[in-house]
């Protein structure tokens, strides 16, 4: 900054202090811009600016204070007393500071995450320096705008307690699903409940993860499905699908959440998974799906895709996946009092991996020649 400019700053600061000049709000903003443009502003210039700002900040209107807060929040040369004066104004000014990188220690950051209003929480959710505790506190508020802002922030850590809540909410809030599936820091097991909304690569990775988990922690053997049970489901399918799905869910060990999810899933993929998980053969499961008489049942392409899916997935994997998608049994799969590694068994969270021919065929809607063996496994 030139000597002349520095002298003018000092003169303006003196007039502001003595009341000899009514400095306009625009003048303060322009002065801030002059300092921000200087690579290394002089100490005297910063002191003059601080004196001017401290004299004017109490009288600033909110819009001007917000503009100033945005300019100074992350500026490494910002005088601490000026930032403190802006923070004291609260409201939109505080939100502007927090949303534009005002340095905060973890304790202060977490305090704002716990007690802030919705607008302040949204500003916090976009910060790059969130701690895991702060992220968890933000999610606890259950405010959709805050959750979506947090999910869009790739720098924000999502501890398991936060991701579990967000995945749970995603079952009824479609906007969450795409955002969650786009995260690169969540394991495929965590994202398994969103299987129906996932793309082909993510589906393969989810199936790999559940298969690996099943190999390490095999579930208890379940008795063979009595023929009479399937006959009852088949009889109910056309006239009382809700009751049929409720009976199917009970057989899998699920509850009303799984039954409702099957009823509302127009793709019928969840019903297909549940049928295979219950030990129904592919041919019989296809009869059930057609008997439902809905839009999926009248689509040859959809039925072929469902058959391909059913022929690929082993009953044990299908059962686990159906329970996770329906919201039942998630805790039993993900937490058994055992150490949970940072990476799930499939490798990286969104691992494309080497596609198995049979799995690739299933997810592309093409039947594969290994299906008959797998359906009996």
N, C-alpha and C positions, 0 to 999 in steps of 0.2 A: 504494500500500500504506500502511495506517495506521501511525502511529508505534508503536502498541502491537504490531502484527504484526511490524514491523521489529525491535523490541526482543526479542520472543520468538525471532525467527530468530537474532539475535546470541547470545542465551543458549543456544539449542540448539547452535549452532556451538561455543561455548566448552565446553559439557559434552561434546560429541563429541570435542573435541581433548584434553581432560584426562581422559577416561574416566569422568567422574562420572555418565554416563547411557548406557545401552545403547539408543541410538536404533533403533527398529524400521525395517525396510525400508519399511513402509507410511508412516511419517513422512516419509521422503525423497520418496516419490512425492507425498504431499500437499503438501509444501513446494514441489515443482516445479510442481504445479498452481496454487498461489497466485501464484507468479511469472508463470507463463504467462498467467494471467488479467489481469495488470496491463499496460495498454497500453505504458507506459514505465517499467519497474522502475528503482528507484534503484540507483546504483552500489554503495552500501553493502549493499543487499539482495542484489545479485548476488554480491558478495564473500563475504557470510555463507553464501549457498547453496553457492558454490564450495568454501568451507572444509569445510562439512558433507559435501558430495558426495565430496570427495577423501578424507575420513576413512572414508567408508562403502563406496565403490565396490569396493575390494578384497575386501570381505566379502559383497557382494551375491550372492544366488543368481542363476542365469542368467535365470529367468523375470522377476524384478524388474528386472534390468539391461536386459533386452530392452524391457520397458515403458518404462523411463526413456529408453532410446536412441530409441525411436519418438517420444517426446514432445519430445526436445531436438534431434533430428537437423537439422531445417530451421529451428529457432528462431533468429532473428537475434541474440538477446541471449544465446545459450548461451555460457557461459564456455569459452574454448578448452581450458583445462586439463581441464575435465570431459569434453569430447568426446574429448580425447586419452586420458584414463583409460578411457573406455568402449571406444574403439577397441582399446586394448591387451588387452582381455579376449578379442578375437577371436571366432571361431565365430558363434553365432546373434546375439550382440550386434553384431558388426561387420556382419553381413548386415542387421540391423534399421536400423543407421545408414545404410548405403549405399542400402537400399531406400526410405528415408523422407527422402531429399534432403540428406544430409550434403554440404556444399560440398566439391568436390574439384577440384584443378587437372587439366588434360587429361592430364598425364604420370602422375599418380597413378591417375586413372580408367582409363587404358589399361593400366597395370601390373596392376591388379586384373582387368581383362578378359582379360589374358594368363595369369595364374597362379591365379585363383580356383577354388574347387571348384564343383560343379554348382549348389548352393544359392546361393552367392554370385553366380555368373554370372546366375542367374535374377533375383536382386534388381537387378543392374546393368542387365539388359536392359529393365527397366521405367522406367529413369531418363529424364528429359526432356533431360538435358544431354549425352547420348552424342555423341562425336565420330565421324566416319566411320571413323577408325582403330579406335576401340573397338568399333564395330559389326562391322567385318570380323574383329577378333580373337574376338569372341563367336561368330560363325558358324563360325570355324575349328575350334571344339571339337566340332562335330557332335553336339550334345545336343538332342534334340527339344524338351524343355521350354524350353530357352533360346531356340531358334529361334522357337518359337511366341510366347513372351513378347516377343521383339524385334519380330516381325511385328505383334503387337497394339499395339505402342507407336507411335502415329502420329507422335510427335515424333522418333523415332529415324531418323537418316539411313541409307540403304542404298546404299553405293557399289556400283558394277557388280560388283566381285569378290565381294561378299556376295550380291547378288541372283542372280547366275549360279549360285552354289552352292545357294541356297535353291530356285530353280526346278528345278535338276537333282534335288534331293532330293524335290521335289514329285511327280516321276514315280512314285515308289514309296511316297510318304507322303501319302495323300489329305487329311489334316488341314491340310497346308501350302497346298493349292490355294485354298481359300476365303479364307484369310488373305492370300495373295499377291494374289489378284484384287481384294481389298478395298482394297489400298494405292492411294493416289492419286498417289504419287510415282514409280511405275514406268512406264516407257514401254510402249506396246503391243507394240513389237518384243521387249522383254524378256519380256513375258507371252505371246507367241505360242505357246511350247511348251505352254501350258495352254489352248489353244483349245478342246479338247473339253470342258473343265470350265467354260468361260465362258458367260455369259448372252448373249442376242441383241445388246444394245448393245455389249458388249465385243467380241463376235465381229466385228461390223461395223467397229469401230475397228481391230482387229487386221488385218482384210483390207485396210482403207484403208492402214495403215502398210506392209504388205508390198507392196501395189501401188505405193505411192509409192517404196519402196526399189527395186523392180524397174524402175521408170521411170528412176531415177537411176543404177542399177547393174545393167543388164540382164545376165542370165546367158548363158553360151555357148549357142549353138544346138545342140540335140540332134538326132541323126538320127531319122527317123521309125521308129516301132516296127514291126518286121517282123510280118506277120500270123502267121507260124509261132510267134513268141514268145507272143502272146496265146493262140493255140491250145493251147500247152503249159500255160499257166496255167489255162485253162478246164478242161483234162483233169484237172489236179491238184486243182482246187478242191474237189470233192466227197469225194475220198478222202485227200488229203494237203495240207490247207490250209497247214500249216507250210512245206512246200516251195514251194507257190505263192507265199506271202508272201515267202519268202526270195528267190525269183527276181525278184519285183516290186521288192523293196527294192534288189537289185543293179542293176536297170535304172535306178532313180532316182539311183543313186550313193550309196545308204545301205548300212548294214550290219546286223548282227544286232540292234542296238537297235531299228531301225525294224521289222524283221520280227517281233520279239517283241511290240512295241507293237501292231502290226496284229492279231496272233493273239489278244492278250488284250483288245482293245477290242471289247466286245460290241455297241456301237452300230454298228460297221462304218463309221463316218464316216472314220476314218483310212485304211482300205482304199479308200474312195471317193475321197478326196483323192489317194492314191498312184496309183490307176488313171488319173485325169484327168491328173495330173502326168506320167505315163508316155506320154501321148498316146493313150490309149484313148478311143474315142467313148463318149458317155453310154449309148447303147443296148447296146453290148458290155459296158461296165462293169456295167450292171445285170444282164446275163446272168451275169456272174461272181459277183456278190454273191448272186444267187438260187441259183446252183449250190452255194454253200457249205452250204446246207441247214440253217443254224442258226436261232436264234430270230428274228433280224432278217430272215432270208430268208422266214420264214413270216408276217411282219407286213406287211400291205399298207400301213398307215400309215407304217411305218418305211422301206419301200422308196420310197414317194412322197417322203418327206423327204430321203432320200439322193439321189434323182434331182434334186430341187430344188437341193440343195447343189451337185451336180456341174454342173448347167447354169449356175450363176452364176459359178463360179470359173474363171479362165483357167488353162490348163495350167502356165504358168510360175509363177504364184502358188501353185497347188495343189502343185507340186513343192517349192517352198521351204517352204511351210507343213508339208507331210508330213515333210520332213526335220527341221524344228525340233521338231515334236511327238514324233517318234521319237528325238530326241537326236542326230541326225547332221547335220553341216553347219551347226550353229548359229554356230560361230566365223566361218565363211566369210561368213555373212550379216551378222553384227553387227560384225565387225572385219576390215578389210582394210588396216590401216595408215593409215586416214583418220581425220580428226577426227570424233568422235561428238558431235553436238549434244545439249544437255541435253534438248531436246524432240524426239521422233521426228516424222517427216513428217506424221503425222496430226493434230498439234496437241496438245491436252492429253491426258494419259495415259488418261483414261476418257471421251474425247470422245464424246458421243452423236451429234453432227453431224447434218447433213441426210441422212436415209436415202435411199439410191438405191432406186428401186422394185424393181429386179431383186434387189438384195441383201436387201432386206426380205422379198421373196417367198421367197427361198431359206431364210432363217433361220426363217421362220414355217411352212415345210413346203409352200408353194404354188409350183408350177412357174411360170416366167415366160416371156414370149414372146421374150426376147432370148437364151435359152439356146443355141439351135442355132448362132447366130453366134459366141457366146463360146467354145463348145467347140472350134471350129475355129481359134481365135486362137492 
